[in-house]
Amino acid sequence: MGVSIIISTYNSTKWLEKVIWGYLGQSYTQFELVVADDGSDQETADLVSRLRKQTGLTIRHVWHEDRGFRKCEILNKAIVESTGDYIILSDGDCIPHPDFVHTHLRLAEPNYLLSGGCVRLSSVLSERISIENIRKQQCTDLRWLRANGFPLSKDILKLLPAKQIAWLMNWLTPTRATLNGHNASLWKADVLKVNGFDQRMEYGGLDRELGERLFNSGIRCKQVRHQAVCVHLDHGRPYVRQEVLQRNRAIRDYTLRSGSTWTPHGIDSNDELRASSSNILSPAA
């Protein structure tokens, strides 16, 4: 099974570099990284070029010009340009556990998407993590995190070495399984059949709306938040706007109320992407 890991980013090279080094230490290595870049400057392109050489990873850089928050558009472009038939979605501020990719693939099933989990770090601890810490797999090690100021919290349960109890923790968690853009996986064909992300959406629930259309189409969601884990680096969110959150909520409410499985504002609304996605789904593909 071909696997594409799509990582969203925008002008955040310090965090993105840490994340990409995290993928060098994966227990399963047959994947491509697709950096979905929402208009970053040249520094990100230079970083990706350097890390291709330093890590030996297959890294694709999918970019469009900066015209404001257009994360859904660049994610759709990255999905269409990805080569894997299975997609893992994450963000450029989420360092994966060494078994992150293997866990997603081990638990993948037809007609399901997986909802993974994250451990949120403080800004101080996020800054403290070095490339060497990542290469030594310390930044997802509970003992190292505790020694460096990670507080006692329920998130500790996600990093316990006794993974045999993770299924029980998933079953007990009150958190509903949803499509979370920082840690989710699904079949590329399923995403294309619902026309990808709704490009009207900005920050605030854009991933959930895609998940809700997938659920309307018959896809089910498996809770794996204590099995497939990443650590989330802390950062500000200056792009959060109340009027956008309200508009996004209205779009999601319509999706839920109407039972919609398709958005006219997705991949198919872009002529270039529509042609590429049609070729992917054609019988000759």
N, C-alpha and C positions, 0 to 999 in steps of 0.2 A: 504494500500500500504506500503510495507516494504521500508525503506529508509536507505541508507548507505552514510555517509559523509566521503569522502576520503581526508585526509590532508597529503600533502607531507612535508617531513622534512629531514634535514641533520645537525646533530651536532649544533642545535640551541635551546637548552632547555629553555633558558630565554624567547624567543618569543613563543615557543610551549606551555609552561605552561599558558601564558596569553591567548592564543587562546583557549585552552581546557576549561579554566574557563568561557570563553565567551559562550560556548555551554551549560553550566549548566543553564544559564539564559534564554534559549529559550522558547518562548510561546508555541511551539509544541515540545514535548519531546520524542516521540516514534521513536527513531532513534538509529543507532549504529555509533560510530566513528571508522574509520579505519585509523591508522597512517601508511602511506606509507614511510618507512624509508630507505633511500638510503645509508645505511652502517654506521650509527652513532655508536659512542662508547657506553659503558655500561651506561653512564649517562642518555641517552634518555630512555633506557629500564627501568631504576630505576624510572625515572620521571613518565612514563606511569603507572607503577605498583602502585606508590604512589597515583596518581590522580584517579585511579580506586576506591581506597578505600575512598579518601577524597570527591570525587564528587558523587559517586554512578552511574556514567555514564558507559554505555557499551562501552569499548574501546578495540579495537583489535590492536595489534602491528605486522605489517607485515614488515619483515626486510630481507635484504641480505647483504653479506659482502661488504666492501668498496673496489671497484676496479675501482675507478674513477667515473665520472658523468654518472650514469645509471638510471636517474629519470624515463625514459619511461619504463624500465624493472620493476622497483618496482611498478609503477602505474598499469601496466598490472597485476602484481601479486595481488595487492590489489583489483583490479576490480574483478578478478576471485574469490578471497576468500571472497569478500563481500557477505552478505546474502540478501540485499535489491534488489528489482526489479527496484528501482529508485535511481540514484546516484547523489550526489552533490559533485562537485570537488572544492577544495579550497587548500590553502597553510598554512604552519605552521607559517606564519607571518601575517595572516589576521584574526582579531577579528570580529566575526559576530554581526550584529545588532540583538537585541532580537527577531525580527520577521523574521530573515533571513531564517530559515528552513520553517516556515509556509508560507512565501511568495513564495518560490520556489515550494512548493507543491500545493498551491492555483492556481498558474499560469501554472502548468504542463499540457501538452496536448500530445496525441499520435502524433508521427511523427514530434515532435518539440524538439529542445533543447533551453535552456534559457541562455541568456548572461547577467550576472549580473554586478554590478559596484563596485568600491572601492573608498575610500577617502584616499589619501596618506598623511601620517603624517611625520613631520620632525623627525630627529634622537633624538632631545632633547625631543620632546613631546612623542615619542615612549618610551623612557626611563622613562619618568615621570609617565606613566600609571602604577598603582599598581593593584594587585589582588583585593584589596578593591574597587578601582575605577571601575573595571570590574564587580564585584558582585553587585555594586550599579547601574550598567548600565550607568555610567557617560561617559565612553570613546566613546560612540556613540551618546552622547547628545550634540547638537550643542552649547548650552550655556556654558557647562563645557569646551568643546574644545576651544571655543573663549576666555574664561577666562584664559586658560592655554597656550595661544599663537598661536592658530590656525588662520592663516591669512584669510582675505577676499579673496575668490576665487569662481569660478563656482562650485567647489565641495560642497560648502555649500548647494546648491540646493538639493543634494542627502540626506541631513540630515534634511530638513525642516519637521516639524511635520505634515503639511497639505499634507498627502499622496494622497489625492484625486486629486492633480494636477500632480502626478508622471507620470501617463499615458501620459499626455500632454507633459511633459518634455522628456519622451522616444521618442515620436513621433517627437519632434522638434530637438533632438540631431543630430549633423552631424556625430557622431561616428557610424561606421558600426557595426552591431551585429555580433560577432564572438564567437567562443569557446575560452574563456579566462580561463586558468587553475586555476586562483586565485578565480574565482567565476562563475561557470557554473553548469547546471544540465541537465540530460538527462536519457533516459531509458537504463538500463544495456543491454538489448537484442540488442539495436541499436549499442552499442559499440562493442559487441561481433561479430555482423554481418560484421563489417568492420575490424575486427582483432585487435582492440585496438590501442594503440599508436605505432608508428613506432620506433623501438628500435635503429635505426641508429641515431636518432635525439638526440642532446644534447641541451644545453641552447640556446634559440632563436627561437621561433615559433613552438615548438613541439606540443603545444596545438592547434595552428591554423591549422597545417597539419591534425590532427585528425578531426577537424571540417570541413575542406575542403573535406575530403573523405566522411564524413557524408552528406554534402550538395550534393555531386555527387550522393549519393545513394538515394536522394529524401527527406532527413530530412531538415526541415526548421528551421530558427533561430528567436527566439522572443527576442526583445530588452527589458530588464527589469532593466537596469542599475540604474534607479532612484527609483526602488522598492525593489530589493534584493541587500542589501548594506553591505559591510564590511569595516573596517578601516585597512589600510595596514601599518604595522610597517616598519620603514626604516632600511636598512642594506646594506652592501657592496656586490658586486658581483665579487669576484676574479676569478670566473670560466668563465667569458666572454672572448671568443677568436675569433678574426676576421675570421680565417680560418674555424672555426666551424660554424659561422654565414653564411658564404658563402656556405658551404656544405649543411646546413639546407635549405637555400634559393633555392638551386638547387633541393633538394628533393621536396619542396613545388611547385616549378615551374613545375616539372614533374607531380605531382598530379593534378594540375590545367589544364595543357595542355592535359593530357591523359584522364581526367575524371575518374581516378582510384577510386574505392570504396574499395579496399583491399590492404593491404601491406603484402608481404611475410615475413616481418621482425617484425611482431607483436606477439600476443599471441600464434598463431599457430606455431611459430618457436621454441617454448619451449615445449618439450615433456610432462612435468608435467602439464603445464598450458593448453596445447591443450586437454589433457584428461579431465581435470576439466571443461573446457568450453564446451566441447562436451556433458558432462553429464548435464550441465545446460540447453542446448538447445535441448536435446533429448526429445521425446514425453513423456517418463516416468518421466521426471524431475518435 
